[in-house]
């Protein structure tokens, strides 16, 4: 009911219907409705923020949906094609800075935290794309990429992005997936790569409900880096891609979608609007009803050199203050993560004050084995 980007729905009302049936035995009709509703997003221009993502609701009685028809596309010398064709082996070794366009790992939709136009990252990745589509394609579920790959290093990452390319050139990230290739046989059995040996790996991308319109292109972008979302491998690896497929979970149109009952509008208690005392990097606001002032300051520093995975550094600092009348507290936290080839170096601290008196101090300085990371 407060999701961003929209649309929002009456989630509280839906929860009440569900609990009324299962706890009170009241027939609210929930058992006569589809097991799942999903929002099928229309194609939009990429931007760091959207208030609403246009689209439509669809319904399924099971998951994965029984009506899904996988459409297989092949990686070829001519791009993504419906028929298998030769692919000359391609070397892939990305700059460590690929990932600038990724947005936040968990965007909240309240700022500019969504993935932006992917063209800069695409230009430094290995890409395969279809010709302009003759008809639209709607997908619902997890795209699957299967690749034959060899590495010149025992540890390497492989990142796959699925993009919707507009006729005007903008590249919208629809989904993505990441595989540390030492985890190719499962996260519980990591093992180093044997240099030069070819492996067949399967990468499941994040679930998506999206439409690729006619005239657009489907693009697959491969990279070995995705900073700062993914920490670099210990050494800069070169992968050799010799074959591959993309399986799209295509959802055919269904007449039942038009028969769905509308969802109720969102409802919630009105938020208590604070008084803004200070804007900027140190924001301070006051809850007038109780006279409480709250201050927040967050800073982050993320750095990596294009050709040096061991240069990666992430620093985060956060300050939180609270005060009422003569009472005042302040909490400061900071964290720094860096690495060598063999270990992660984690440094952190937490300090707290009541008035001018420091009442708590904690510090950490640890080396953590990378263990196939």
C-alpha positions in Angstrom: 0.0 0.0 0.0 3.1 2.3 0.1 5.1 0.6 -2.7 7.3 2.8 -4.9 7.3 2.9 -7.8 3.5 2.5 -8.0 0.9 1.3 -8.5 -0.1 0.8 -4.9 -2.9 -1.5 -3.8 -5.1 -1.9 -0.7 -2.7 -4.4 0.9 -4.2 -3.9 4.4 -7.7 -4.7 3.1 -6.4 -7.8 1.4 -4.6 -9.0 4.5 -7.8 -8.5 6.5 -9.8 -10.6 4.0 -7.2 -13.4 4.3 -7.1 -13.4 8.1 -10.9 -13.2 8.4 -11.3 -16.3 6.4 -8.5 -18.4 7.9 -8.9 -17.3 11.5 -12.6 -16.5 11.8 -14.1 -18.7 9.1 -15.7 -15.7 7.3 -16.2 -16.3 3.6 -14.5 -13.3 2.1 -14.1 -14.9 -1.3 -10.3 -15.2 -1.1 -10.4 -18.9 -1.9 -12.2 -18.3 -5.1 -9.5 -16.0 -6.5 -6.2 -16.8 -8.3 -3.3 -18.0 -6.2 -1.1 -15.2 -7.6 -1.4 -11.8 -9.1 1.6 -10.2 -10.8 2.1 -6.7 -12.3 3.2 -7.0 -15.9 5.2 -3.8 -16.5 5.1 -1.9 -19.8 8.3 -0.8 -21.4 9.5 2.5 -20.1 12.4 4.8 -20.7 15.2 4.1 -18.1 15.4 6.6 -15.3 16.8 6.8 -11.8 13.3 7.3 -10.4 9.7 6.4 -11.5 6.6 7.4 -9.5 4.6 4.8 -11.3 5.4 1.9 -13.7 2.6 1.5 -16.1 1.3 -2.0 -16.9 -1.5 -4.4 -16.1 -2.3 -7.1 -13.6 -2.2 -10.7 -14.6 -3.2 -13.8 -12.6 -1.9 -17.3 -12.3 -3.2 -20.4 -10.4 0.2 -21.9 -9.9 3.9 -21.0 -9.8 5.8 -21.4 -12.0 2.8 -20.6 -14.3 1.7 -23.6 -16.3 1.0 -21.5 -19.4 4.6 -20.3 -19.7 6.2 -21.2 -23.0 10.0 -21.0 -22.9 11.4 -19.2 -25.9 15.0 -20.2 -26.6 17.4 -17.7 -28.2 20.9 -18.7 -29.3 24.1 -16.7 -28.9 25.6 -16.5 -32.4 28.1 -14.4 -34.4 25.0 -12.4 -35.6 23.6 -11.8 -32.1 20.6 -13.4 -30.4 18.8 -15.6 -32.9 15.9 -18.1 -32.9 18.0 -20.7 -34.6 21.3 -22.2 -33.6 24.3 -20.9 -35.6 28.0 -20.7 -35.1 29.5 -18.6 -32.4 33.2 -17.7 -32.6 34.6 -17.9 -29.1 34.6 -14.5 -27.5 37.0 -13.2 -24.8 35.5 -11.3 -21.9 37.4 -9.3 -19.3 35.5 -6.3 -18.1 36.8 -3.1 -16.5 36.2 -3.2 -12.8 34.0 -0.1 -13.1 31.2 -1.8 -15.0 28.1 -1.4 -12.9 28.0 2.4 -12.7 24.5 2.3 -14.1 23.1 -0.5 -11.8 21.4 1.7 -9.2 21.0 0.4 -5.7 20.9 -3.3 -4.9 17.6 -2.8 -3.0 16.0 0.4 -4.3 13.3 1.9 -2.0 11.9 4.2 -4.7 12.0 7.2 -2.5 15.0 8.8 -4.2 17.1 8.3 -7.3 18.1 4.7 -6.7 16.8 2.8 -9.7 19.0 1.4 -12.6 19.5 4.1 -15.2 20.2 3.8 -19.0 22.5 0.8 -19.4 24.3 2.0 -22.5 27.5 3.0 -20.6 27.7 -0.5 -19.0 26.6 -2.2 -22.2 29.5 -0.5 -24.1 32.0 -2.2 -21.8 30.3 -5.6 -21.8 30.0 -8.4 -24.3 26.5 -8.0 -25.8 24.2 -10.1 -28.0 20.9 -8.8 -29.2 18.0 -9.6 -31.5 16.9 -7.7 -34.5 14.0 -5.3 -33.9 11.1 -7.6 -32.7 8.3 -8.2 -35.2 5.8 -8.7 -32.4 5.8 -8.0 -28.7 7.0 -10.5 -26.1 5.7 -10.7 -22.6 7.7 -12.6 -20.0 6.8 -13.7 -16.5 9.3 -15.6 -14.4 13.0 -16.2 -14.3 15.0 -16.0 -17.6 17.7 -18.7 -17.8 21.1 -18.2 -19.4 23.3 -21.3 -20.2 26.9 -20.7 -21.3 30.0 -22.7 -22.2 32.8 -20.8 -20.5 36.5 -21.2 -19.7 38.6 -19.1 -17.4 42.3 -18.1 -17.1 41.9 -17.7 -13.4 40.7 -20.1 -10.6 38.1 -17.6 -9.4 35.9 -15.4 -11.6 32.5 -13.7 -11.6 30.0 -13.7 -14.4 27.2 -11.2 -14.6 24.3 -11.4 -17.0 21.9 -8.5 -17.7 18.7 -8.7 -19.8 17.9 -5.4 -21.4 15.0 -3.9 -23.4 16.6 -1.7 -26.1 14.3 1.1 -27.4 14.3 2.2 -31.1 15.9 5.4 -29.9 18.8 3.5 -28.3 18.0 3.6 -24.6 18.8 0.4 -22.8 16.4 -0.6 -19.9 17.6 -3.3 -17.5 14.8 -5.8 -17.2 16.6 -8.4 -15.1 20.0 -9.6 -14.1 21.8 -12.5 -12.6 25.2 -13.1 -11.0 27.3 -16.3 -10.6 30.6 -16.7 -8.8 31.9 -19.4 -11.1 33.4 -21.3 -8.2 29.8 -21.9 -7.2 28.8 -23.4 -10.6 27.8 -26.7 -8.9 26.0 -25.1 -6.0 26.7 -22.7 -3.1 27.3 -25.6 -0.7 30.1 -27.1 -2.9 32.4 -24.2 -4.2 35.5 -25.3 -6.1 38.1 -23.4 -8.0 38.0 -23.4 -11.8 40.6 -25.4 -13.6 42.3 -22.9 -15.8 41.5 -23.4 -19.5 38.8 -26.1 -18.9 35.4 -25.5 -20.5 32.4 -25.6 -18.2 28.7 -25.4 -19.0 27.1 -23.1 -16.4 23.5 -22.1 -15.8 22.6 -18.6 -14.5 19.0 -17.9 -13.3 18.2 -14.3 -13.6 15.8 -12.5 -11.2 12.1 -13.0 -11.8 10.6 -10.4 -14.0 7.2 -9.4 -15.4 7.8 -7.2 -18.5 6.8 -6.6 -22.0 9.3 -6.2 -24.9 7.3 -4.2 -27.5 7.4 -4.8 -31.2 10.3 -2.7 -32.7 12.4 -3.0 -29.6 15.4 -5.3 -29.2 16.2 -8.0 -26.6 19.8 -7.5 -25.4 21.9 -9.8 -23.3 25.0 -8.2 -21.8 27.8 -10.2 -20.1 30.5 -8.9 -17.8 33.0 -10.1 -15.3 32.5 -7.1 -13.0 29.5 -5.2 -11.5 30.8 -2.7 -9.0 29.8 -1.7 -6.4 27.0 -4.3 -6.4 29.4 -7.2 -6.6 32.8 -7.3 -4.9 35.6 -8.0 -7.5 37.3 -11.4 -7.8 40.8 -11.5 -6.4 42.4 -11.4 -9.8 41.2 -9.8 -13.1 40.0 -12.8 -15.1 39.4 -13.4 -18.8 36.6 -15.7 -19.7 36.2 -17.4 -23.1 32.5 -17.7 -24.1 32.1 -20.4 -26.8 28.4 -21.2 -26.8 25.2 -20.1 -25.1 21.4 -19.8 -25.0 18.8 -17.5 -23.4 15.5 -19.0 -22.3 12.8 -16.4 -21.9 9.7 -17.4 -19.8 7.1 -16.1 -22.4 3.6 -15.7 -21.2 0.9 -15.9 -23.9 -2.1 -13.6 -23.6 -4.9 -15.0 -21.5 -8.6 -14.0 -21.7 -8.9 -14.4 -17.9 -6.7 -11.4 -17.3 -9.5 -9.1 -18.4 -11.9 -10.7 -16.0 -9.9 -9.9 -12.8 -11.7 -8.1 -10.1 -10.1 -4.7 -9.3 -7.9 -4.5 -6.3 -9.0 -2.0 -3.6 -7.2 1.4 -3.3 -4.5 1.8 -0.7 -5.4 2.8 2.8 -3.3 3.9 5.7 -3.3 6.3 8.6 -2.1 9.8 7.6 1.6 10.2 8.4 2.6 12.7 11.0 4.3 15.5 9.2 7.4 16.7 11.0 8.8 20.3 11.0 12.0 20.4 8.9 14.7 22.3 10.9 17.6 21.7 8.6 18.1 20.2 5.1 21.3 19.2 3.5 23.7 16.4 4.3 22.7 16.6 8.0 18.9 16.6 8.0 17.2 17.5 11.2 13.4 17.3 11.8 11.1 17.8 14.8 8.1 15.8 15.8 6.1 18.7 17.2 3.6 16.6 19.2 6.3 15.2 21.5 9.1 17.8 21.0 11.6 15.3 19.7 14.3 16.4 17.2 15.9 13.7 15.0 19.0 14.2 13.0 20.5 11.9 10.3 23.6 12.1 8.2 24.9 9.3 5.9 27.9 9.3 3.7 29.4 6.6 1.5 32.6 6.3 -0.4 33.0 3.6 -3.1 36.1 3.2 -5.2 37.8 0.8 -7.5 40.4 1.2 -10.3 39.5 0.0 -13.7 42.2 -2.7 -14.0 42.9 -3.5 -10.3 40.3 -5.6 -8.4 42.4 -5.3 -5.2 41.9 -1.5 -5.2 38.2 -1.9 -4.2 37.2 0.1 -1.1 33.8 0.7 0.5 33.4 3.2 3.4 30.1 4.0 5.1 29.5 6.5 7.8 26.3 7.3 9.6 25.4 9.7 12.4 22.1 9.7 14.3 21.1 12.4 16.8 18.0 12.7 19.1 17.2 15.5 21.5 14.4 16.9 23.6 14.8 20.0 25.7 18.1 19.6 27.6 18.5 15.8 26.8 20.6 14.9 23.8 22.3 11.8 22.4 24.5 11.1 19.4 25.5 7.8 17.7 28.2 7.5 15.1 29.1 4.4 13.1 31.6 3.8 10.4 32.7 0.8 8.4 35.5 0.3 5.9 35.9 -2.8 3.7 39.0 -3.4 1.6 40.8 -6.6 0.6 44.0 -8.4 -0.4 44.1 -11.4 -2.7 43.5 -13.7 0.3 41.5 -11.8 2.9 38.8 -9.1 3.4 39.9 -6.3 5.7 37.0 -5.1 7.8 37.3 -2.1 10.1 34.5 -0.6 12.0 33.5 1.5 15.0 30.5 2.5 17.0 30.5 5.4 19.4 27.7 6.9 21.5 27.4 10.1 23.6 24.8 11.4 26.0 25.3 15.1 26.1 29.1 15.6 26.1 29.9 12.3 27.7 31.0 9.3 25.6 29.0 6.3 27.0 29.9 3.6 24.6 32.8 2.8 22.2 33.2 -0.4 20.1 35.9 -1.0 17.5 36.6 -3.9 15.1 39.6 -4.7 12.9 39.3 -8.1 11.3 40.8 -10.1 8.5 38.4 -12.6 7.0 39.5 -15.3 4.6 38.0 -14.8 1.1 37.1 -18.5 0.7 36.4 -18.6 -3.0 35.2 -14.9 -3.1 
